[in-house]
Amino acid sequence: MESDGKSLEVRPLSRAAAEQGVSPKGRSTDDPLDQIVWSIGRAYYAYVGLLERVLAETGLDRHVRPGMGHILFALFEEDGRNIKEIAARTQLSGSTPRPARITVRSG
């Protein structure tokens, strides 16, 4: 999931909801699978927020966005790949990489 440049906020459960064992959507949080899925989601958004801050602090946010890693790694593996090859390697649809201007030059 790519960010639109805004910082993503992870909101904790309200105290009342946590005490009642209810998730933000009103489901019981007693099921361990629900707890794992919810925790993974929170961890992902915390990671994206941290990555956005680090990129901004280093000035790389002008060039790289969270979610571009798949495409950058595919280009790192082999220069000169076209959109279809990148899509096949990253398992993204062929139209996904198209909006991003991909200009990576090897050193």
C-alpha positions, 0 to 999 in steps of 0.5 A: 500500500502506497502512501499519498505523502501524508503520515499514516496514523495508527489509532489504539482502541478506546479504553472502553473497547479494549476493556470490553474486548471489542475491536474497532469494528465491534467484533470480539477480540477474543479470537486469537486469529483476529488478534493476530490479523489486527496486530499485523495490520498495526505493525504494517502501518507503524512500519510505513510511518517509520519508513516515511519519517526516515526517508524524509529525514534523509531527504530521500522522500523526493525520490523514493516512496514506501511501496516502491521497493518491489520495483526498485529490487526488480530493477536492481537485479537486472538493468533495462527491464521493461514494464511487463518484465517488472510486473512479472517479477514483482507479481504486480499488474502491468498497469501498477508500475506505469504511473511511477516514472522509473529512471534508474541509472547504474553507477 
